Amino acid sequence: MGPSTETYQPNWHVKALSAPGPDTDLSLHVSFDNARFLFGCGEGTQRAFTQKRMGMRGLSAIFVGSGEARSRAGLAGVLMTAADGGISKVDIVGPPDLSHYISTLRSSVIRDSLTVNMHSIPRSTSSGESVELFKSPNITVNGIALIPESQPTAGPSSSNYIPFDPYSSSFRPSRISPSDAQKWCDQIVADIFHNGPKARASRRPYQPPAPSSDGTKPRSRSPSPRRTANPFVNPDGTICSSIPDTRYPLPLPSRQDVNTQMVYICQAPDVRGKFNVEKANQLGVPKGPARGKLTKGEEIEVDDPSVEGGKRVVKPEECLVGGGPGSVLIVVNCSEQTKPALLQNTSFHKYQPFKAHAEGLEPRRVHLIVHRVPRAVWDTEDYKEWMKAFGERTQHLIADPVNYPDRTVFNSAAWNTLQLSLADPEIFVPPFVQSPHSSSIDLPPNTSFLVENSFCRMHQPAPVTTVDNHEKDIPFLITSSEAAAARETIRQDMPEYAIACDQARQAILSDPRSINPSEPQTGDDITITTLGTGSAIPSKYRNVSSTHIDVPDLGGILLDAGEGTLGQMRRRFGEQGIKKLLGELRMIFISHMHADHHLGLNSVLEERFRLGINSPLFLIAPTNIALNMQESASWQYAATSREALENVMYINIQRLGFKMFNPKLKPRSRESSPETVNRHEDVDVEMHQWEKEGLDDRENGRRVWPFTNIYGFSPSASRDHWNALHRLLDEMSFKSIWAPVVPHRGRAFGLAIEHSSGWKIVYSGDTKPSEELVEAGRNATLLIHEATLEDDKPEVAAVKGHSTFSQAIDVGKKMKAKHILLNHFSQRYPKLPKLPTAPTPTTTQDGINGNGSSEDIQPVVSISFDFMSIKIRDMWKMNYYMEPLSLLFVETEEDGDGETVEGEGSVLNAVKNDVNPSLDGFNLNGSGSEVNCKKSKNNKNKNQTKDHQIPISASHSSFMPTTMEGHGVGIKNQQKSKKSLKREAARAAKRPAPSPSPTKNEDQPLAKRRSTDSSTIILGTANGREVEAGMKVVDDEVEKMQVDS
C-alpha cells in the first residue's frame, strides 16, 4: 500500500525504456518512490527491461497507447514476467478493445498468481471526452480516446445484437453489442488471471455430491437448463468465460478500434508545503491537533478577540511554505486520422495559459508532453501551434513511430554478434544500424527527439536530459560501412581471440572438405537463419524461438514466431532484405501454444500486408492459433483486399499426425494408401450449425478471416483441409509431410518435410526425446532440435518436457540425420551453452576421420546463435570455431561476474505456469511446476557424457582434426589465454578508441568485449543479495535446479 495523499510527497521521474525503432516501440518508465508505471508496451518491452537493467519491482499499472498491435504486442510477455517475478496485481489502462486483445490470448497466457484489473475507455464514451481511468495515491490519470470518424467498412454491423445472457443456450459472444462484448472480455481477463475466489472456483472440476451418512446416494437435483446451456457454464452454475472454443469466437474489433489513439493526462497530487512554526506562532495557532489539521490541508479557527465573533480562520497556505500543484505529464498518441480530434479538443484548454485565461480558468502548467506521433502530424504548422499553446515552460519529446533514427536497444546481442563475426562474417552477421542519429530539423523551443534513456525529473521539476547507459550497455551505433574498422578494433583489443579466429579459418582451408570438396548434395545450399535461439523469455543475447529456412528456387519457411521475431528479421536483413524475405515466405509452422513460440506471428502477417505482399502463404498451426488470428483485427485490416486474406491458408496441425504423401509423387506401392492426399471436389457438403453461423458472422462484419471451414472434422472442414494440404504439397513440391505429436507439457508437434529433390528437414519444436520424431525424421538432411538443458540435468529436462544436449544429439543419430542444429537453449546459458564433449575424432561426410581411417558417417553437429545464417554445406565449419568462441566467452568463474546465473533469475518459473489446463490437461498445482532437488556428486557422475557421443566442441586439443596440427590450442594454453584475455579486456576497457560518430554517451570504444554482461531483472534485495524476477532466496543448490521451461 502506498502512503496516503495527505502526507505523501511525490518524488518522481520519467525515463524512456525504449523508443520507436525496428524492433521496439515507445515505452516510458514512470517511477515514484513507491510505485512504477509503464506507458506503452510494444514487442521487446520485457527484453528492454533486461537490457537496460531496470526492474519490474513495484509495477502498478500499464497504459496502452492505441488500438494498433504494435503498441501492445509486448503486453502478454510483460504480464507473465511480472507474475513470475512476484508481482501480485497490475492495472491495465487503454482503448475500448484492450480487454478484447488480451482475451484473444486466452489459449496461452495464464497466470493464477496475478490479478489484472482492466480500465478500458467505456464504449459509451464519445470521441475526445476526458474520463478518469486510473487513480492511486501517486497519480491520477485521465484518458481521452481519439476515435477516427466512422468508415463504411468499419466492422461489425449494429443490427441483430442478442441480449447479454451467458447462461442462455443461444448465447454467442460474436453477436452481442460492443458494450456487452467489452463486459464479456473483461470477464475473460478475470478468468485468465483468476481474479478473486469466484474466478478461481470456475476453474475447479465438478465434484459430485458425497454419499450421505446412511450410505444412500444423495438425491440429484432436477436438471437446470442453465447448468448445461453452453460450454461457458460450469456444472456448479458458475461461468468460465476463458474457454477457447472455436464454435464461440469473439467478434472482430472494428477499424475504428484499431485506429483509436489514446491521450493520457497524468496529474500528481498537489505538494503540501512544509509547516512553518514561526508563521504559526505569529498567527496564534496553538500547539497540538490544530497544527496537524493545517498540515493535512484543513482550515482551523483560532481565538482572536480583535475580530468580530472572537474567532479567526487560518488557512493551510498561511502556515505551509514550499508547496504547490503537482506536476503534470501528458502522453499523446496521435495519427493523421485522429489529429483533427486532438487539436479541436477543449480538455487541454486549462493547460494552455492563453485559452485558460480567456475562459476564466486558472491555468495548470504541464511540465512534460511526450508525443508519439509521425512526422506527418508533428511537422505541421497547426500541430506546432498546438504545442506552443502550452507555454514556454512546457518541455516536449517527440517519439516518431515512422521516421525514427535507427538506434539499437538490444546492444548486448549486437556487440556479441559483431565479435562472433571476426570468426566468420558470412555466418555471423551483425545487426548494423542504418542511420543512428536524428536528422537535423528545426524544432519548436523546448522540443527534442526522444531516444532510449531520455530522462525528465517531474518533482522537483528539471529539464529533459539523457542519462548515461549502464556501463555494460554500450550503445551499438556501427553501420555496415564501419564494420571493417570495428573488427580491426576487436583485433587490437583481443589479440588472442583474433589469433584463434585466424587459426580456425586456416584450419578450415586445410580441411579436405575445402581442398577437395565432394559433389554437391541435395539441400547443401539451404540457408538456416536462427532469429531466436533462447527458451522461455528473451534475454540480452538470445530472443525466443524462431528459425527461418531459405530454400533456393522455392522460398522461405518460418519455424515458430516468438515475440520479437519481426524485429529480429528487420535487424538481421535490413529494410530491403525484409521485403525480399517476407515476399518469398511460403510457409509458417507453429509447433505449440506456449507463448514463446507464437506471440510474434500476427506482427509478421501484418508486416507482409503493409509491404504490399499478397502472395500465397501456408500456415500450419494448432487450431487455437487460428482462433487467435480470427479474433485479431490489426493484421487483417492491414490487407489491401479479400484476395490477400484468402491467400493466408491455414492447415490444421492436429490432422497431420501421420506421414502424408503427395499424390503426384507417391511411391507406387502406396497408390491405394489412405495416407495419400487427394484433392476433394468443391461440391456442396453438409455444414454444421456453427459453420453456418460463421457465414452469417462474415456477412454482418463480425468476422473476416478465415474464408474456409478450418475447425473440427465436419464434411466441409475435411474437404477444405485436404484441398489446402493438397495445394501445399503441390506448390511447395513436397514429397511428404508429417507433424508427429511430441512429448512436452501440453500438446506439441514436430515437423518432417521431404522435398521432391531429395532433401528432408526435421524440426523438433519443444520436446523430450521422441521415438515418433525419430521415425518421422529417418535419413534427414537436417535436424533442428531443441537442447534446453545441459547433460547433468536430465531429471529437470524430463519434468519440463525438454531435452538435454546429448539427448538431442542421440535423437539425430537414431534417425541417421546428416546434420544437427541445436537451439532453444535455457537462458541460464546466455552466450555459449555448456556442450558435451567426447574423446572421439570428428568424422567427415566422406567417412574419413581425423586419423585417416574409415568409420561410420557421423552427423555434423552445430550450435546456434541469434542472427546466425549458415548453409547446410558449411555447418561442419562450426566445429573449428568452437575454440575461439571458448576464448571469447571466458568462464564466469574466472571473470567473477556471476554470469552463470545470467538470465536464470529472469526465467525461473517463467514458463512453469505457461500451460492452459483446459487445453493441456495439466495441473498447475501438481508436478511439473518446479523441481526442488539437490544435485549430488553421484548424480553428476551418473550423467557424465558417454564415450560414443559426438564431439561438437573443439575446446580441447585432442578433439581437433589432424588438419589443424600446429594450430590447435591445448588445455594449458587455453587456460592461460583466458587469463590473458581477461587482462587485455580490462586494459581495452580503459583505453579509448575512436568512435565513428562521437556524441553524448556514445564515446565508448568502437568494439568492446562484452562477455561479462548480466541480464538479470533486479527486483530488490534480501539478506544482502539481489533478488531477481521469479527467484526465491533459497539454498543455492535448489536455485540451480529451478530452471526455466
N, C-alpha and C positions, 0 to 999 in steps of 0.2 A: 504493500500500500504506500502510495506517495503521501507526502505531507499535505496538510490542508492548505487551501489558498489563503487562509488568514495569516499564516506565518511563513509561507514558502517564498523564498527569494530566488527567482529564476536565474540560473546561470546556464546559458545555452548557446549553441553554435550550429552552423550548417556546414557540412563538408560533402563535396561531390565524391561519392564512392566510385562512380563510373560516369562517363559521358557518352553521348551517341557516337557509335562507330560501327565498323564492320561486324563486330561480334558482341557488342554491348549496347545498352540504351541508357537513358538518364536514370540514375539512382542517387537521390540525395539522402544523406545520413544526418538526421536532425537529432542532436544529442543534448539532453538535460542531465543534471546531476544524478537523477534517479530514474530516468526513462529514455528510451530511444524510439525514434520514428523513422520510417522509410518511405520516401516519396519516389515512386517509380520502381518497377520490379521486372525488367526485361530479362531475356535469356542471359545467363552468365552472371547474374547477381550473386548467387551463393558462391560462385568461384571467385568473384571480385572480393568478397569478404575475406577469403583465404589469402588471395594475392596481396591485398592491402593490409593484412594483419590487423583487421578490425573485427571486434567481437560482436556476436548477436545478443550478448547478455543485456537484459532489460528491454528487448524489443517489444514494444507495446502495441503498435499499430502500423499497418501498411496502407499507403494511399496510392491507388492505381490511377494513372493519368488519362486513360482514354479507353475506347472500345476496341482499339487495334490490338491484335495479338502480340505485336512487338513490345508493347508497353507492359505486358503482364505475363509473358510466356515463362518467366522465371519464378512465378509465384508458387507453384507446386513444390519446386525444389527448396525454396527458402522455408516454406512451412514445414516440410518434412525434416529439414536440417535443424530448424528451430525446436521442433518437438523432440528430436533425438538429443538436443543439447540441454534439455531440461526446462525449456520454456513451457508454461502451462496454459497460457491464454494469449491470444492475439486478436486484435480487432482489424477488420479489413474494410476499407472505405473505397467507394468507387462509383462508376456509372451504373445505370439501371440493370444492365445484363451481367454484372460481375458475378453474382451467385450462380447464374446460368453457366458461366465459363468454368467455375470450379466444379459444378455438377457434372460437366462433361468428362471430368477426370475421375469419376466415382469408381471406375474399374481398377484403378491403380494407385490412387493417393488416399491412404487411410492411416490415421494416427489416433489411437484411442486415448493417448495421454495429453492431447491438445484440445483446448476449447477455442473455437473460432466464432467470433461474433461479427455478423455481416451488417454493414451500414451502407447499403446501396442507395443512390438517389431514388426516391419513390417514383413510381411510374406516373403518379398523379401530378408531379412537379412539372411546371411549364418551363420551356427553354429560357435560361437566363435568370431564373428565380434562385435567390440565395437561401440555402437551407442549412441549418446547423446539423452536421452529420456526426460530429465527434466532440466529446468534452471530457477532459481529465483535469486533475489539479495543475498540470503543466501547461496545457494548451487547449484552446477552443478552436475548432476548425469548421468553417462554413464552406459548403461546396456549391458550385454553380455548374450546371450541365449545359454545355453549348451544343445544342442539337440542331443539325442542319435541317433545312426545310424538307418536307416530305417529297419523296420521289415516286414516280408511277409504279416502280417495281420494288418498293421499299421492303417488302417481306410479307409476313402472314396477313391474310385477309381478316378484316374485323367482323366478318359475318360468321354465323353458325358457331359462336362460342357456347360451350356447355357449362353448366353450373359446376362450381368447385366442390366436389364431394369425393374425396379419396376412397371412401368406403363403397362407392357405387360400382356396380358391375359394368356400367357404361363409362367409367372414368378413363379418360385418355389425356395424358399431360400435353400432347401436341394440340389439343383442341380447346384448351382453356384460354382465357383472356390474358393479355400481357401482365396485368396486375396480379392475377391469380398464379400465373407462371412464376412470377417473382417470389410470391409467397411459397410456392411448391419447391422452388430451387433453394430458398433459404432453409427449408426443412431438410432437403437433401444434404446441404452442407452440414447441418446439425448432426445428421446421421453419420456422415462420413467421419466427422471428428468426435462423435459420441458426446455431444454437449448435454450433460446432465443425466440423471437417472432414467428418465423416460426413454431417451435415445439409446442408452445402454441396454435397457430392457428389451428394446426392439431387436437387438442382436441375439438375444437368448433363444436357443431352440425350445420348441414347445415341449413342456413336461406334462404327461398325462397325470391326472389326479391319483394320489396314492390310495391303496385299498383302505377301507375303514377298519376300525379296531376289531370288529367281529369277523373280519376276513372276507366280507362280501364286497363285490365290486361297487364302486360309487355309481350313483345314478347319473347318467350322462345328461348334459344339458341339451335342450332341443336345439337343433341346428339353426344358427342365425345367418341370414343372408349376408350380413356384414363381416362374418368371420371368414368366408371363402369367396368373397366377391371378386377379388383380383389379386395379383401377386404381391401387392404392397401391403395387404392386410395380414398380420400375423395371427396364428391360432389363438393368442390371448387377447386379440382385439386391438392391439397397438398397430401403428403404421410404421413400416420401414421403407422410406421413400428412396433409399440409395441403391436399390437393386438395379443393376444394369440390364434390363430386359429389352431385347431388341424389338419386341412387339409393342412396347410402350415408350417410344422415344420422346425426347423433349422437342418442343417446336424450335425451328431455326430462328435465331435473332434476326431483326430487320437490318436493312442497310443503315438506317438511322442509328441503330445501336452501335454498329461497327464504327461509324463516323463520328460518334459523340466524343467530345473533348471536355475535360474537367479543368476547372479553376478552383484552387484551394486558397482560402484566406485564413491564415493561421494567426491567432491572437493570443499572446502570452498574458497571464494575469497582470493587473497593474502592480507595480512595485511599491510596497509600503516603505515609507521613509523611516529613518532612524529616529527613535524618540529622543527629543532634546530636553533634558532635565531642566536646564536653565530657563528655557521658554515656559515650560510647565510651571515652574516656580513663580515666574513673573505673572502668569495668568491665574495663579491661585489654585492650581489643580492639586488636590490632596493626594498624598501617597496612598497606594493600595489599589483596590479594584478599579477605581476611576481611571487611573493611568493605563491599566490593562485594556479597558474598553477603547480608549483612544488609539492604542497600538493596533487594535483589531479593526479600526476604521469606524468606530461608533462615536456619535456625539454624546457629550455629557453636559450636565448642568452643575455649576459651582455657585456657592453663596457669594453674593456681591450686593451689599446694601446700597451701593451707589446707583443701581439701575432699578427701574420700575419692576416691582414684584420681588426684588431681592434675589433673583436668580439670573445668571448669565450663561449662555450656551457657548461651549468651547468645542470647536470642530477639530477633527484629527489633523488637517493640514496646518493648523496653527502650532502644533507641537511636534510634527514629524517633518524632518528635512531630508532631502535627497531622494524622495520618491517620485513617482510619475507613471504615466501609462506604460503598459508592457509593449515590447517590440512586436512588430507585425511582419510576417513573411507571407508573400503571395507566390504561388507556383502556378504558372499559366501554361496550359496545353491548348494549342490552337492550330487550326489548319486554314487553308484558303476558304473552305466551305463554311467554317464557323467564325471566321473573322468578323463579318458584319454583326453577328450576335454579341461578340465580345465588345466591340467598340461602341455599340449602342446601349450597353448595359449600364443602368444607373446605380447599381450596387457599389460601384467604385468611386462615386462622387464624393463620399465622405473622406476618402483617402487622397483626393485631388484638391489641394487648397483653394484654387480659384473657384471651382464648382461648389465646394463645400460652403464657402462664404456667400456665394450667390444664392444658395438655398437655405441660408441661415443655420448651417451646421458647424459644429466645432470640428475642424479637420483632425484626422488621426494620421500621424506620419508613418509611412511604410519604410522600413529600413532596407529590405531586400526584396526584389522581384526576380524570380528565375523564369525565363521564357523558353519553354520547349516548343519552338515554332520554326518553320522553314524560312529560308531567305525570302521566298515569295510573299511572306507575311511581314517579317520584321524589317525588311529593306524597302518598305513603302512609306510614303510621307504621312499618311493618316495614322499608321501604327506608331511611327516615331513621335508624332504629336501626342498620341495617347500616352506613350511612355513619359514624355516631358511633363505632362499634366500632373504627375505625382510629385513634382518638385525637385529641386536641385540636390536635396539631401538624400533622396532615394537612390540606391545602387541597383544596377541591373546586370544580370548574367544571361547570356544567350546560349542556349544549347540547341543547335540546328540539327534536326534528325535526318536531314537530307544531304546538305552540303557541309560535311563535318571534316575537320582535319583528321588524317589517318594516324592516330596515336595508339600504340599498343597498351592495353590494360594488363594483359597476362604476360608480363615481362619475363618471368622466370622460364616459361616454356620457350619463348623466343630466343633468349640467350642460350638455353640448353641446346636448342636445335642448331644455332649458329656454331657452337663449339663442336657438336657432332659433325657438322658439315666439313670440318677440317679433315676428317677421315674420308668422307666421300660426299662431295657437294651434289651429286646426282641422286643419291639415295636420301640424304638428309637435307631437305630444302627449307631454309629458314623463312619465317613469315615476314619478309621485308615489308616496310611501310612504303606508301606512295608519296604522300605529302604530309609530313608530320606537323607542319606549322600552319596556323591560321593565315588566311590571305589578308593582305593589307586593305582594309576597308575603313572608311570614316564612320565611326560610331557616335551616337549621341553621348553627351557628357555622362560620366559615372557609369559607363557601359563597357563591358568586356565580354569576351567569349569564355564560356565555361569549359574547363578541362578537368580531368580527374585530379583530385586534391585541391580544387578551388575551395576556399575557406572563408567564412564570414562569421565573426562573433556577433551574436544578436544582443546579448546583455553581458557585460556592458558593451554597447554598440561600438563597432570598429569597422574600418574599411575592409573591402574584399581583398584577399591576398591568395597566394598559392603556397601551401605548406610543402615542406620537403618530403620527398619519398622516404620510406623506410630504407635504412642502409642496405638491406638485401632486396630492395625493389627498385633496381636501377632501370630508368627508362630505356626502352629499346627503340631507337629512332633511326635505325640504319636502313637505307634504301638499297636496292639491288646494285646500283652503280657504286656503292661504297663497300660491297661485300669483300672484294679483294683486300682492301685496306684493313677491314675488320679482322679477316682471317690472319693477316700478317701481324696484327697486334696480338692475337692469340698465340701465334708462334713465338713472339718475343716474350710474352708473359709466362708461357707454359712450354718451355723448350722440350722437356722430356716427353710430354704428351704429343707434341708435334713430331718428335723423332719416332715415337711409337707408331703414329699415323703413317709416316713415310715408310717405315719398315713393313707395315701391313700392306700398303699399296704395292711395294716392291715384291713382297711375297706372293701377292695375287698375280702380278705379272709373270712370276716364275712358276706359277702353278700350271700343271699340264692342261687344265681346262682353259687357260688363257693362251698357252703356246700352241696347242693343237686342239682347238675346240671341236667337239663332236658335231655330228649332223644335227641341225635344229630339230627339237622335239615339239610335238603339238602342245601348244599352250605356253611355250617359252617366252613369248612376247607379251603375255598378260601382265599388267601392272597392278599391284596392290598398294593402295594408299590407306594407311591407318590414321584416320582422323581422330579417333578416341580410343585409347588403349587401357583406360582405368576402369575400376568397378565401383559400384555403389554411388558415390558422388564425385564430382570433379575435384581435382587437386590443382596445385600450381603447375605441375608438369604434365599431367595426364587428364584429358577430358574423358567423359563417359563414352559408352560403346558406339562406334560407328566405323565401318570399313567400306571403302569404295574399290570396286574392281573394274578396271578398264580393259575391255577385250577388243583388240583391233578389228575393224570391219564389222563389229557387232554393236558396241555401245557400252554403257556403264550399268553396273549392278551395285546397289547400296544395301549393305547388310547392317541392319539396325540403324536407329537415328536418335540417339540420346540428346538431351538438352545441349544446345550449343553446336549441333552438327553444322548448321548453316554458317555460323560464324567461323568454324574451323575450315570449311570449304572456301570461304572468302579469303581467309588469311593464307591458306596454302596455295590457292590458284589465282588469286587476284581478280580484279574486276572483269577483265576479258576472259580469263580462264574459267570462271564460274559460269559464264554464259555458255561456253562450249561444253563444260561438264554437264550442266543441267539440260542443255539441248540434246545431248547424246544419252542421257539417262533413260534406260529402258525398263528397269525393274527395281523395286524396293522390297526387301524382305524384313519383316519384324518378327523376331523369334518368340517373344512372350510379352506379358503385360507388365512386367516390372518397369518402373518409371525411367530408370537409367538407360532403357533401350528404345524408348519411343517418344519422349516428350518433345523432341525436335522435329518430328515428322511433319506436322502441319506447316511449320515455317518453311521447310524445303518445298512443299507443294505450293505454298503461296508465292514464294520467290520465283518459281517456274512461270507462273501466270503473269507476275509483274514484269518479267523479262520478255513476255510475249511468246512463251514456249507452250504450244498446244499439242505437241506430238503424243502418240500413244504411250502410256506408262502403266505397267502392270504392278499391282500391289498385292503381295502375299502376306497375310497377317491374320491374327485371331479376330473373331467377329466383334469383340469389344473395341478393337481399333477402328473398325468400320463404323461402329455406332458413334464413337467419339468424332470421327470425321463428318458423319451425317449431321450431328448436332452443332458443329463448329462452323461459324459463318465467315470468318475473316478470309480463309483460304478459298472458299467457294465464290465469294463476291469479287475476288481478285481475277477470276476467269473472265475472259472477254466474250465468251459465247457458250452456248449449251454444248456445242461440239467439243470444246476444250474440256469441259467437265466429263462428258461421256467418254473421253479418251483416258480418263483415270479409271482403270478396270481392276476391280477387286476380285481376288480369288481367296476363298475360304481355306485357311491353312489346316483346319480340322479335317478337311476332306482329302488331304494329301498324305495320308498315313501309310501308304504302300507305294511301291515303285510303279510309276505310270509311264508308259511308252508313247512316243509319237507314232500315230498310225502310219505316217508316211515313211518312218524309219524303223519300224518294229522288226525284230527278228522273225524269220519265217516260222520258227517253232511256236511263236506267240500270236499267230494270225487270229486265233479264236479266243485269245486270253481276255478275261474281263478287265485286266489291268491296262488294256489298250484304250486310249482316249479317242472316242469317236465324236464327231460333230452331231449335235442334235438339231433337227429341223426346227425352224422358227414357226411352230404351229401353236395354236391355242391349246393351253392346258389348264387344268383346274387350279384356281388360286385360292389360298387360304384367306380367311376373313381379314387378318392383319395386313396381308399383301394388298387387298382391295382398299383398305383404309389408307395404306401408303400412297396409292394412286390418287386418292381424294386429297390427301395432305399436299401432294405436289401441285394439284390443280388450284388449291387455295393458298399457296405460298408458304405453307408450314414446313415444307421440305423441298430440297432441290436434288442433291446427290444422295444416293445412287439412283441410276435410271433403270437398273435391273433388280431382280429379286435375288438377294445375296445371303439372306438369313435362312437357317433351317434346312430341311430336307424335303420340302414340298416339291411336287412335279415341276412347277415353274422355276423354283430355286435350283433344282437339279439341272434343268435344261440350261439355264443361264450360266451356271457354274461350269458345266462341261464345255459349253461353247467358248467361254472365256479361257479356260485351260487349253483347249484345242488351239485357240489363236495364239496363246503364249508359246506353246511348243512349236508352232509353225513359224511365227515371226522371229523367234529367238533361235531357231534351228536347234532346239534341244532334242536330244535323243530320248532322254528320260528325265523325270523329276521325282523326288521323294523327300517328304518332310517328316521324318520319324519323330515320334514323341520321345523326349529325353528326360531323364530323372533330374528334377530341380524342385525348388519349393514352389508348388503350383504347376500348372500345365505349361510346358515349354517345348519347343520344337527345334530340331536341327534342320539342315538342308543339304541335299546332294543333287547337283545338276550335272548332267552329262551332255556334252555338245556333239553334234554330228561329226565334227572334225576330229574328235577323239579325246579332247581334254575333259577332265572331271574335277569339279571343285566342291569341297565339302566344308560346311560351316557348322560349328557345334552349338552356337548360342551359349546359354548358361546351362551347365550340366555336370553331373558326376560322370565317371566313366560309363559309357553306354554301349552295350553289345549291339543294340539295334542300329546305332550310329555307325559302328564298325561294319555291320552288314551293308548298310546303305552306301558306305564310302569305299567299298572294295576297289583297290587299284586306283585310288585318287591321284590326280596330278598334284593337287594342293589340298591340304587340310588346314583350315584356320580354326584353332581350338583354344578355348579359354584355359588359362593357367593361373587361377586366382591366388593360390597359396603355395608356400614353399613345402618341401617334402617332409619336414618334421611336424606338419600339422594335418595328417590325413583324417583324424577324427573330427577336427573342426571343419574341414572341407566336406566331409560326409554329412554333417549336421546342416551345413549351409547350402548343400546341394551344388558344390563346386568341385573342381579338380585341382590336384597339385601339379607341379611342373612335370614330374616323372609320369604321373598318371596320364597326362595329356599326350606325352611322347609315346607311351605304351599303346594308347589308342591308335595313334598313327602307324605304329609298327604292325599292329594286328591287322589293320586294313590295307597294309602294304602301300601306304601313301609315299609318293616320291619326295614331297616337300611338306614341311610342317611349319606353320607360322603361329607362334604363341602370342596371346593377347589377354585382355581383361585382367590385368594384374591388380592385386589388392593395393589400395592406396597407402598401405604401410611400406610398400616398396616404391616410393615416388619416382625414382630415377632408374636404377639398374636392379632388376629382380635378382634375388639370390638363386641362381640357377644350378641344377645338378651337374656334376662333372664325373667322369669315369676314366680310368686308365686304359682306354681302348683307342686306337688311332682312328682318325676320320677316314672315311671311305668316299672315293669319288663316284660319280654317277657311271663311270665306266667299269666299276668293280675293282679298281686298283686302289689299295690303301696306301697309307704314307710309307710303308715299308716295301712297296712294290709287289706285294703278294695279292692274289685274287681271293676275295671273300664275297659273301652275300652283299648285295647292294643295300646300303643303309640310307634312310631318308635324310635329306638336308633339313636341318632344324635351325630356325631363326627366331629371335625375339623381335618385338616391335616397339616403336616409339611414335608419339604423335608427330604428324607432318612427315612421316617416312613414306617414300614411294619407291618401291622395288619391283623389278621384273622377276618373274619366277626363275628365269635362267641365271639371275645374279644372286640368288639367295645364298648360295654357297660362300659368297664373299663375307657374309656377316661373321662367320667363324673367325676369320682373320682380324676383324675389327674388335673382337671382344677384349683383346689385350689392351689397346689404347683406351677403350671405354672403362676398363677396370682402373686405369690410371686417372682418367678424368673424374670418375665418381669415387673419390677416396673414401675408404671405410669410415663410418661415423666414429668408431672407437678412436681413430687417430685424430679426427677433426675435433672431437669433443663438443660437438654442437647438438647432440641429441637427435640426430636425424633418423635414427632407427625407428622412431615413432612419428616421423613426419607424416602428417595426413592421417595417422591412425586415430588420433583423438577426434578428428573431424568425422571419421567414418564408423567409429564404434557405435553399434546399434543403428547405423544409418539405413540399413535395409532389413533389419531383423523383423520389422513390422510391415514391410512393403509387400504384404500379401493380402489379397481380398478373400476373406473367409467364405463369402458366398460363391466365389468363383473357384478358389483353390482347395477348399475343404481343409484349411489349415487352421489349427488352434493357436490364436495369438498368445494365449497364456500357457501354451503347452511347450513341448520340446521344440527345439529349433530356434528359440528366441535368443538364447545366449549360452555360451559354453563357459562353465565355471570349473575349470580343472587346472591343476598344476602340471607343468611338464616335469618329467622325471628323467634322470640320466638313462634309465632303461628304455624309456620311450624314444629318446634321442638316438640311442644306439640301434633300436629296433628299426628305425626308419631311415637308416643310412642308405645312400644310393647304391644300387646293386651294380655289380661289375659289368653286366651286359647293357647298361644304359648308354645312350648315345652321347658322345661329348658335344656340347654346344658352347662351351666356353674355352677360350684359349688362354685363360689366366695362369695356367701352369705350363712350363716349357715342354713337359712330356706330352702335352696334348697338341702341340703344334705340328703340322705336317713337316716331313723332312725337307720339303721345298723351301722351308723358312730357316734352314740351318744357317746359323750365323746371324740371324735376325731376331730370334726368339729372346724373350727376357725371362730369366729364371725367377724362382720364388724369392731368393735373396735380393736380386736386383729389383724385383718388383716392389718389395717392401721398402727398399731403400729409395726407389723412385717416388713412392707415395710420400715419404717423409720430406724428400727434397722438394717435391711438388707443392707440398703444403707451405714450406718456407717461401718458395718462389711466389706462390699465390698471395701470401701475406705481403711480400715486397711489392708485388704488382698492384695490390690494392692501395698502397701508399704512393706509388709512382704515378703522377698524372700523365695522361696520354691525350693527344689532340682529339677533339670531337668534331665531326663534320659540320654540326650545326649547334655551336655552343649557345645555350640560352639558360635562363634561370632554372636551377635544379637539374640541368641536363649536361653539366660539365664533368660527368663521370667518364672513366676510361671507356674507349670505344668498345672494347671487348674485355669482360672481366669474368673470371671463373666463378661459377655460381653453385658449386657442389655442396655448400653448407647452408643453403636456404632452408627455412622451415615454413611449412604450410598449414600449421595448426590454427584453428579458430579459437582464440582465447576467450573464455567465459568468466574467468576470475581466478582467485587463489584459494587454496585450502591447505592449512598446515604448512604454509610457505611454498606450496607447489602450484604451478599453473594448472588449472582445471580446464580441459578442452571440451568442445561440444560433444556431448554424449559420453564422456569419460567419467567414471566414478573413481574416487580416491580409494583404491583397494590395493591388495597385495600386488606387487609388480608382476609376479608370475601369472596371476589371474588376468591382469591387464593385457599381457602378451597373448593370451588365448582368446580374448574377446575381440575377434576380428570382424571386419565388415563382411557383408554377404556378397 
